[in-house]
Amino acid sequence: MNKKDVIDAVASKTGLSKKDTDSAINAVLDVVTETLQSRGTVAFTGFGTFSTSDRAARAGVNPLTKEKIQIAATTVPKFKAGKTLKEAVKK
């Protein structure tokens, strides 16, 4: 399922136009992105929590040349599924 499919499904469930649904979904994604950029967390009770995590710098190996390289430290997004979502997927 891609973004267009999600927009179509949400529009049919809510009765909103596809244009309004697209705007709403984009707004939600923008808010989540902006919050993660500022190192915050976004929690949807029962669904899950979006947060960030720091990855330390580490040594790696280029698989083509077998040359050792240094991989820089970075911040990555994380998602932890909530209890309700986990139970729904198990069924």
NUNUKE-609998 format. One record per residue: x negated, y, z of N, C-alpha, C in turn. Coordinates in steps of 0.1 Angstrom, whole numbers, plus 2048, in hexadecimal, padded with zeros to 3 digits. Example, Ala and Ser with C-alpha at 12.3 -4.5 7.8 and 13.67 -1.06 7.14 Angstrom:
BEGIN
+------+------+------+-------+-------+-------+------+------+------+
| n.px | n.py | n.pz | ca.px | ca.py | ca.pz | c.px | c.py | c.pz |
+------+------+------+-------+-------+-------+------+------+------+
|  77C |  7C7 |  84E |   785 |   7D3 |   84E |  77C |  7DF |  84E |
|  780 |  7EA |  847 |   777 |   7F5 |   847 |  77F |  800 |  84F |
+------+------+------+-------+-------+-------+------+------+------+
END
This chain:
BEGIN
+------+------+------+-------+-------+-------+------+------+------+
| n.px | n.py | n.pz | ca.px | ca.py | ca.pz | c.px | c.py | c.pz |
+------+------+------+-------+-------+-------+------+------+------+
|  7F7 |  7F4 |  800 |   800 |   800 |   800 |  7F7 |  80C |  800 |
|  7F9 |  815 |  7F7 |   7F1 |   822 |   7F6 |  7FA |  82D |  7FB |
|  7F4 |  839 |  7FB |   7FB |   845 |   800 |  808 |  848 |  7F9 |
|  809 |  846 |  7EC |   815 |   848 |   7E4 |  820 |  83E |  7E9 |
|  81C |  832 |  7EB |   826 |   828 |   7F0 |  82B |  82C |  7FE |
|  822 |  831 |  806 |   826 |   835 |   814 |  830 |  841 |  812 |
|  82D |  84A |  80A |   836 |   856 |   808 |  844 |  851 |  803 |
|  844 |  848 |  7F9 |   851 |   843 |   7F4 |  858 |  83C |  7FF |
|  852 |  834 |  807 |   859 |   82C |   812 |  85E |  836 |  81D |
|  856 |  83F |  821 |   85B |   849 |   82B |  866 |  851 |  826 |
|  865 |  856 |  819 |   870 |   85E |   813 |  87D |  856 |  813 |
|  87C |  849 |  810 |   889 |   841 |   80F |  88E |  83E |  81D |
|  886 |  83D |  827 |   88A |   83A |   835 |  890 |  847 |  83C |
|  88B |  853 |  838 |   88F |   85F |   83F |  899 |  867 |  837 |
|  89A |  864 |  82A |   8A3 |   86C |   822 |  89D |  87A |  81E |
|  891 |  87C |  821 |   88A |   888 |   81D |  886 |  887 |  80E |
|  883 |  892 |  808 |   87E |   892 |   7FA |  870 |  88D |  7FA |
|  86B |  888 |  7EF |   85D |   883 |   7EE |  854 |  88F |  7F0 |
|  858 |  89B |  7EC |   84F |   8A6 |   7ED |  84E |  8AA |  7FC |
|  859 |  8AA |  803 |   859 |   8AD |   812 |  851 |  8A2 |  81A |
|  853 |  896 |  816 |   84C |   88B |   81C |  83D |  88C |  81A |
|  839 |  88F |  80E |   82B |   890 |   80A |  825 |  89C |  813 |
|  82C |  8A7 |  814 |   827 |   8B2 |   81C |  826 |  8AE |  82B |
|  82F |  8A7 |  830 |   82F |   8A3 |   83E |  824 |  899 |  841 |
|  822 |  88F |  838 |   817 |   885 |   83A |  80A |  88C |  839 |
|  808 |  895 |  82F |   7FB |   89C |   82E |  7F9 |  8A5 |  83A |
|  803 |  8AB |  840 |   801 |   8B3 |   84C |  7FC |  8AA |  857 |
|  802 |  89E |  859 |   7FE |   895 |   864 |  7F0 |  891 |  862 |
|  7EC |  88D |  856 |   7DE |   889 |   853 |  7D5 |  894 |  855 |
|  7D8 |  8A1 |  852 |   7D0 |   8AC |   854 |  7CE |  8AF |  863 |
|  7D8 |  8AE |  86B |   7D7 |   8AF |   879 |  7CE |  8A5 |  87F |
|  7D0 |  898 |  87B |   7C7 |   88E |   881 |  7B9 |  890 |  87D |
|  7B6 |  894 |  870 |   7A9 |   897 |   86C |  7A2 |  8A2 |  873 |
|  7AA |  8AD |  875 |   7A5 |   8B9 |   87C |  7A2 |  8B6 |  88B |
|  7AA |  8AE |  891 |   7A8 |   8AA |   89F |  79C |  8A1 |  8A0 |
|  79A |  898 |  897 |   78E |   88F |   898 |  781 |  897 |  895 |
|  782 |  8A1 |  88C |   777 |   8AA |   889 |  772 |  8B1 |  895 |
|  77C |  8B5 |  89E |   778 |   8BC |   8AA |  776 |  8B2 |  8B6 |
|  774 |  8A5 |  8B2 |   771 |   89B |   8BC |  77C |  898 |  8C6 |
|  788 |  89B |  8C2 |   794 |   898 |   8CA |  799 |  88A |  8C7 |
|  7A4 |  886 |  8CD |   7AB |   87A |   8CB |  7BA |  87C |  8C8 |
|  7C0 |  874 |  8C0 |   7CE |   874 |   8BC |  7D4 |  867 |  8C0 |
|  7DE |  867 |  8C9 |   7E4 |   85B |   8CE |  7F3 |  85B |  8CA |
|  7F7 |  850 |  8C4 |   805 |   84D |   8C1 |  809 |  842 |  8CA |
|  810 |  844 |  8D4 |   814 |   83A |   8DE |  81A |  82E |  8D7 |
|  814 |  822 |  8DA |   819 |   816 |   8D4 |  813 |  813 |  8C7 |
|  80F |  81D |  8BF |   809 |   81B |   8B2 |  7FA |  819 |  8B3 |
|  7F3 |  823 |  8B9 |   7E5 |   823 |   8BA |  7DF |  830 |  8BD |
|  7D1 |  830 |  8BE |   7CA |   83C |   8C1 |  7BE |  83E |  8B7 |
|  7BE |  84A |  8B1 |   7B3 |   84E |   8A9 |  7A9 |  856 |  8B1 |
|  79C |  852 |  8B0 |   791 |   859 |   8B7 |  784 |  859 |  8AF |
|  77A |  85E |  8B5 |   76D |   85E |   8AE |  763 |  856 |  8B7 |
|  758 |  852 |  8B1 |   74E |   84A |   8B8 |  740 |  84E |  8B2 |
|  736 |  84F |  8BA |   729 |   852 |   8B5 |  721 |  846 |  8B3 |
|  71A |  846 |  8A7 |   711 |   83A |   8A4 |  703 |  840 |  8A5 |
|  6FB |  839 |  8AC |   6ED |   83D |   8AE |  6E5 |  83B |  8A2 |
|  6DA |  842 |  8A1 |   6D1 |   840 |   895 |  6CB |  832 |  897 |
|  6C8 |  82B |  88C |   6C2 |   81E |   88C |  6BA |  81B |  880 |
|  6B2 |  811 |  881 |   6AA |   80C |   876 |  6B2 |  803 |  86D |
|  6B0 |  804 |  860 |   6B6 |   7FB |   857 |  6AD |  7F6 |  84C |
|  6B2 |  7EE |  843 |   6A9 |   7E9 |   838 |  6B1 |  7EB |  82B |
|  6AB |  7F1 |  821 |   6B1 |   7F2 |   814 |  6B1 |  7E4 |  80E |
|  6BD |  7DF |  80A |   6BD |   7D1 |   805 |  6B7 |  7CF |  7F8 |
|  6B6 |  7DA |  7F0 |   6AF |   7D8 |   7E3 |  6A0 |  7D8 |  7E4 |
|  69B |  7E2 |  7EB |   68C |   7E3 |   7EC |  686 |  7DD |  7F8 |
|  68E |  7D9 |  802 |   689 |   7D3 |   80F |  682 |  7DE |  817 |
|  683 |  7EA |  813 |   67C |   7F5 |   81A |  683 |  7F9 |  826 |
|  67C |  7FB |  831 |   683 |   7FF |   83E |  687 |  80E |  83C |
|  693 |  811 |  841 |   698 |   81E |   840 |  69E |  822 |  84E |
|  69F |  82F |  850 |   6A5 |   834 |   85D |  6B3 |  838 |  85A |
|  6BD |  833 |  860 |   6CB |   836 |   85F |  6CE |  841 |  869 |
|  6D3 |  84C |  865 |   6D5 |   858 |   86E |  6E1 |  855 |  877 |
|  6E1 |  85C |  883 |   6ED |   85B |   88C |  6F9 |  862 |  885 |
|  704 |  85D |  888 |   710 |   863 |   882 |  71C |  861 |  88B |
|  727 |  869 |  888 |   734 |   867 |   88F |  73E |  861 |  886 |
|  745 |  857 |  88A |   74E |   850 |   882 |  75C |  84F |  888 |
|  767 |  84F |  880 |   774 |   84E |   886 |  777 |  83F |  88A |
|  780 |  83E |  895 |   784 |   831 |   89A |  793 |  831 |  89B |
|  798 |  825 |  89A |   7A7 |   823 |   89D |  7A8 |  817 |  8A6 |
|  7B0 |  819 |  8B1 |   7B3 |   80E |   8BA |  7C2 |  80C |  8B9 |
|  7C6 |  800 |  8B5 |   7D4 |   7FD |   8B4 |  7DB |  7FC |  8C2 |
|  7E7 |  801 |  8C2 |   7EF |   801 |   8CF |  7F6 |  7F3 |  8D1 |
|  7FB |  7F1 |  8DC |   801 |   7E4 |   8E0 |  80D |  7E1 |  8D7 |
|  816 |  7EB |  8D4 |   822 |   7E8 |   8CC |  81E |  7E4 |  8BE |
|  814 |  7EB |  8B8 |   80F |   7E8 |   8AB |  809 |  7DA |  8AB |
|  801 |  7D7 |  8B4 |   7FA |   7C9 |   8B5 |  805 |  7BE |  8B6 |
|  80F |  7C0 |  8BE |   81A |   7B6 |   8BF |  822 |  7B5 |  8B2 |
|  824 |  7C0 |  8AC |   82C |   7BF |   89F |  825 |  7B8 |  894 |
|  817 |  7BA |  894 |   80F |   7B3 |   88A |  80E |  7A4 |  88D |
|  80E |  7A0 |  899 |   80D |   792 |   89D |  819 |  78A |  898 |
|  825 |  790 |  898 |   831 |   788 |   894 |  831 |  784 |  886 |
+------+------+------+-------+-------+-------+------+------+------+
END
